[in-house]
Amino acid sequence: MRKKISVIEINNLSFAYDKDVILENINLHVEALDFLAIIGPNGGGKSTLLKLILGINQSKEGTIKVFDKSPKKNLSLIGYVPQNTNVNTDFPIKVIEVVLMGHVGSKNPIFGYGKDEIACAMGALAQVGMQEYSQSKIGSLSGGQRQRVMIARALCAHPQVLILDEPTSSIDIKGQKEIYDLLKLLNKSITIVVVSHDISVILEYANKAAHINKRLSYHDISNKQATFHTHNKSEHFCEIELLQMLGSDSCESCVSENTQEKQWRKKI
């Protein structure tokens, strides 16, 4: 059996802003070609965890390794798509120019980009189905199209792991599905880590799930039928119970429907 490659290793990690504890004793291992969905309430520490993985924040307690090194030493292996892609849409910049920015980390573009870099950018646009928009102004695109362009920009660095923070937060339902279908396709060759409030990511796309609310609960959900409780012959996944289960160390029996509804609304 082929040994699984560890992409991200977090051990006994805690983080605080001054005396305000944000994350407490976090342990998480992400393996190659995982599709990890991270969920949790607002203010629970999801974005802070991403900043720690990206080396933006530093923690004095615990360790983080990206491909067995500190995050800053392996940043070139991480592609990052931030939550807010609503850049100044009035700024006259073309799609291809946005994607080419993905090369900035390795080469100074002051004298322009070379043929190889342009070819790479066009290849990244082809991966996300946006090559025909390469000469369009970024401001003329829909939210979903802009998000695809931002993913293409991240792909320009040839990352081995792609991290996305709420990638569909301002996109319509059709666009959301298109983004996640794209990520599922990319997941054949790239490890995906997504922070999201969208339960469908867990039910339809992810093979691992983590719930963060200061502490972290981790679940391998590769076999969803075996993992999630089903009801009678309908065999549907109960979203209320799913949230309840992910926030605890183990899945307990269903509580009353009214109680579940209240718990669910607090976490969304």
N, C-alpha and C positions, 0 to 999 in steps of 0.2 A: 504493500500500500504506500502510495506517495505521501511523503511528509507534508503536512499543511504549512504554508508560509504565514508567519505572523506579520501583519501589516501595522497594527497599532496595539501597543501593550500599555495599559494603565494599571498601576498597582498602588493601593492605599493612598490615593490622591485626595487631598483636601485643599480648599482655597477660600480665602476671605478677603474682602475689601475692608481694611482696617480691622474692626472687630465683628463685622457683619459676615457670618459664615455663609457662603454660597453653595459650596460642594463639600461633602463630608464622606471620607473613606470610600472613594470611587474605585471600583475594580472593573476593568473592561478589556477584553481581548478581541480584536477584529482580525479575521483571517482573510487571506487572498480570495477574491471573488465573492466575498460576502456582500449581501445587500442589507445593510443595517438601517432600520428606521428608529429614530430617537424621538420619543414623545414626552409630554409632561406639561404641567401648567405654566402659564406665563410667570416669569420670575423664579422658575424652579432650577435654573442653572444650565439650561441647554446651550445657549449662546456662549456662556462663559466656558463651558467644556470645549466648544469648538475653538475658541481663542487660545486655550491652553494647548490643544493639539497642534494648532498652527504656530505656536511659539510666540504669539502676541502677548499673552500673559505668562507669568512665571509663578510656579507654586513652590513653597518652601517645604511642603509635606507631600511625600509620595513621589512616584516617578512616572514619566511618560516617555515612551520610545516609539519612533516611527521607523519601521524597517531596522530595528535594533540600534538606532542612534537617537540622539536628542532631536526634537522637531526641527530646530533651526538648521541642523546639518543635513536634513533630508527634505527640505521644503520643495526642492525641484521635483520631487516624486508625488507632490500633492497638488491637485487641481481644486480650486475653491471658487464656488459661485455664491456670492453674498445674497442676503435676503432682498435688499432693495436694488432692483435693476432700473428703477425709474430715474435714470440719469436725465440731465437737462436735454429734453427732446428738441429744444430749439437750436441746440448746438449743431452746426453743419458738418457732421462727421458721418462717413459712410460705414456700412456694415463691415466691409473688409478691413477698414482701418481699426475698428473696435477689436476685431479678432486678432489682428496683427499685434495688438498690445500684449497678447499672451506671450510674446517672445522677449519682452522688455527685460525680464530677469537675467537673460543670458547674453544680450547683445545691445549695444547702444544704437538706437535707430536714428541718431541725429543726421546721418548721411543717407537715410532711406533704407528700406528693406530690400534684401536680395531676392532673386528668383526662387531659391529654395524655400525661403520664409513665406513668400506669397503662395507658392504651391502648397505648403503645409497648411496655411490659413484656409485656402480653398478646399483642401481635403477635409479639414475640420468642419467647414460649413456643409460639405457634402454629407458628412457623418450625421449631422443634425437636420438634414433636409432643407437647408437654407442657401444653397449655392446660387440659386437664381436671384437672390436678393443682395448679392455681394456689393453692388454699386448703389443700392438704395440708401437713403438717409435713415439713420437709426431711429429718428423721431417719427418716421412714417409707418413704423411697424406696430403691430398689436403687442400687448403684454406678453403673450405666449411666444410670439416670434422673437421679441427682444430677449426672452429668457433662453431660447435656443441659441441665440448669438452669444450670450454670455457663457453658455456651456461650451460652445465652439472655442471661445477665447481660452477657456481653461484647458481644453483638449490640445491646444497648440503647444503646450509645454510637455506633451506626451506623459501625463501623470499615470501613476499606477494605482492611485486612489483618488476618487472624486468626492469632495465634500460639498453638500448643498444645504444652505440655511433657508428653510421655508420657500422652496423653489416655485410653488404655485399659489402663493398667498394673495396675489392680485390678478389671477387668471380665471377665466370662465371655466365651467365644468368640462367642456370639450377640450379646451387647451390644457387643462390639468391632466386629463387622460393621455393626451399626446405626449406631454412631457414625461410622464411616468413610463409610458410605453418605450420612449426613447431611452430612458435610464435603464430599463430592463434589457434592452438590446445592447447598450454599452457595457452592462454588467457581465456580458460574456467574456470580456477581456479586462475589465477594470473593476476594482472594488468600489462599491458605492456606499456612502454614509449620508443619510438624509435626515434633517430635522424637520418635522412636520406635525401639524395638527390633524392631518387627513387620515382617518382610520383605514380608508381603502388601500393606503400604501402598505399597511401591515397585512391586510387580508389578501391582497392580490399580488404584491410585488416582493416584499421583504422576506428574507429567510432567517433574520435575527431581529430582535426588538429590544429596546432599552427604554425604560420609563425613568425619568429623572425629576425628582422633587427634593433637592438637596442631596439625597441619597439615590443610588441607582439600583434598579431591579432589572435583571437581564434574563432573556428567554430565547432559546433556540426554537424557532417556529417553522423549521423546514418542513415538517409534517403537520400541516395545519389541522387535518381531520383528527389526528391523535392528540394535538395540543389543546385545541379549543373545544369547549363544551358545545354540544348540539342539542336541539330540542325536538324530541319525538321524531316523527318521520320527515319533518320539514328540512332537517339537516342544514339549517342556516347558522351562520355565526352570529352570536348575540353581541352587538357592539358595546352594550352597557357592561356586560360581564367581561368582555375583552379588556376594557379600560380598568376595571376592577382587578382583574387578574394581573395585568402588566404592572400595576402599581404595588403589588405584593410579591412575596417570595414564592407563593404557591397559589393555585387556583382553588378557591373554596366554593362551597355550594352557593347557588343563587340566593340573594336576599330578596326582599319584596320588591316589586317593580317600582313602587314609588320611591323607595330608598335608593335604588339603582339610578333612577332618573335624576335625583338630586345630586348624587355623587358625580354622575357623568357631566352635568351642566357646570359643576364647579371646576372640572378639569379642562373643559374646552376653552 
